[in-house]
Amino acid sequence: MPTDIHAEAFFTADHAAVESGKLYVNGGAWNQIGHPSFPAVQAFTVAAVLHIPWRAHGQNHGFGIWFEDSDGQNLGGRIEGRFEASLTPSALPGDYSVAPLAVNINGFVFQRPGDMRQYCQLTGPRSAGGVSGPFRRSTFPVRQLRLSRGGSPQPQTTQPNDAHGKRDGSHCVQCV
């Protein structure tokens, strides 16, 4: 059992919200996006599920989320916030909890296609002096879409027919 606060999940979604301690996600965990032209403006959500160990409950923690391009250049600054996790009445000594997080981002500007990295950094109560805590990173490509003759965007890559990569019309045992 991990003893430090960390992100068990960290992903992008079309939309996500936290309600009653649960993370509700629409269009979650996409691994690429595409636009027919650049710069392009997009709204999306960065979602995380944070693991909170027993000793970290009832303390003020912070998070930071930021984006970088493939050259390591910051895209759009840094989003920061604070949270405090508490235990449920039924918690036993040593129990951990999870804290869902959803940060909605409106009007994010992608200047050009390329790989984009998103980072999530967590800080603890002793980190007020700027000491960094653990972080998590994920990468996804931003692609240029080509337009079909009808003018609708077409991705430059094809998608598999099932969740396990079969493109020949057959299905694997798990997808049948």
N, C-alpha and C positions, 0 to 999 in steps of 0.2 A: 504494500500500500504506500503510494507516494506521500511524503511528509511535507512537501512544499506546495504552495499555491501554484497552479499552472493551468494552461488552457488544454482541456481534453479534446476540444473541437474548435476549429477556427476556419471559417469559410465565408464565401460571398453568396448572396441570394438576391433574387428579384425583390423580395420583401420579407421581413421578419419582424416579430413583435414579442415582447415578454408580457405574459399575463398570468397572474396567480402562480408565479414561480416556474412557469413552463415557457419554452421557446416554441413559438408557432412560426413555421417557415413555409414560404411559397417560392417555388423555383430555386431551391437551395443547392449549394455545392456545385455550381457551374465551374467549368475549368477553362473556358475561353469565351470571349465576346467578339463581335464583329460590327463594323460600321462601314457604310459605302463610301464615306469621305471623312476627312479630318481637317481641322479639329472636330471632335464629336463630343456631345454632352450626354451624360447618362446618369440616371438615378439608380441606386442599388443599396443593399444593406450588407454590413459586415456583422456576422454573428459569431458568437463564441459561447462555449460551455466551460465554465471555470470550476476546477476542483479546489475546494476549500477544506484544508485539513482541520482537525479538531482545534489545534492551538491557535488557528488564525481567525476563529469566529469572534465576533464582537470587536473587531479592530477595523480601523479605516485603511482601505487599500486603494491603490490607484491603477489606472490603465492608460496606455497610450496606443493609438493606432495611426499608422502612417503608410504612405505608398511611395515606392521608388520605381524609376524606369530601369532598363537593363544596364544603364551606365551608372547607376547608384544615385541619380539625381532625385531629390525629393519632389513629389508631385502634389501640390496643394496643401502643404503644411502638415500639422499633426493634430489629431483629435484626442483630447484628454478628458478623463472623468474620474470620479471617486465612487466607491461603494463600500458597504459594510454588510457582511453575511451573518446571519444568526441561525441558531440550531432550532429544529422543530422540538416541540415538547416531548416527543417520543424518542429523541436521540439518546444514545447510550454513550458513556465515556469512551473517547477514542474514535467516534463516528466522524465521517467527513460529510460534507454536503456539496451540492453543485449549485452554481449561480449562473443562470443564463444571461446573456448580454446581447443586445441588438442595437446597432448604431446605424441609423438611416442616413444616407448620404445623397443629397439632391444636387444636381447641377455639376457633377464631377466632369472636368474637361480632360479628354484624352487628346493630346496634341498630335500624336502620330501613332502608327501601329508599332508593336514591339512587345517584348515581355515586360510584364508589370509584376512587382512584388508588393505584397501587403504584409505588414508587420503588426504584431500585438505584443506589447511589453507590459508586464505586471510589476507593480511596486508595492512594497509593504509599508507598515507604519513607521519603520525606522529609516525609510528611504526619503524622508522629507528633505534631506540635504542634497538630493539629486542622484543618489546611488541607484543604479538600475537593478531591476529584478529579472527573472527569467523572461524570455520572449519566444515567440513562435512566428514562423514565416511561411507563406505560401506564394506560389508563382502561377500566373496565368497569362496566356498570350492575348493581346489585343490585335485583331486581324482586320485587314482591309478586305471588304466584300466586293465581289464583282457583280455588276448588274446583268440580269438576263435580258433578252430582247424585249420582254414586257416591262422592264424597268424595275422589277422586284429584286431585292438583294438575294444573292446566292452565296453560300459559304464556299470557300475554296477547298474544303476538305469534305469527304463523305463520312456519314455516320454509320456505325454498324447496325445490323438488323436486330440484334438482341444485346442484352447487357454484357455478354461475354465475347463480343467481337466477331461473331459469325456474320459474314456478308453474303453467303451463297444461298440464302433462303432457308437453310436448315436451322435447327435450333438445338442448343445443347440440352442435356438432360435437366439441368436446373431451371431452364426457361420454358419447358414444355408444360 
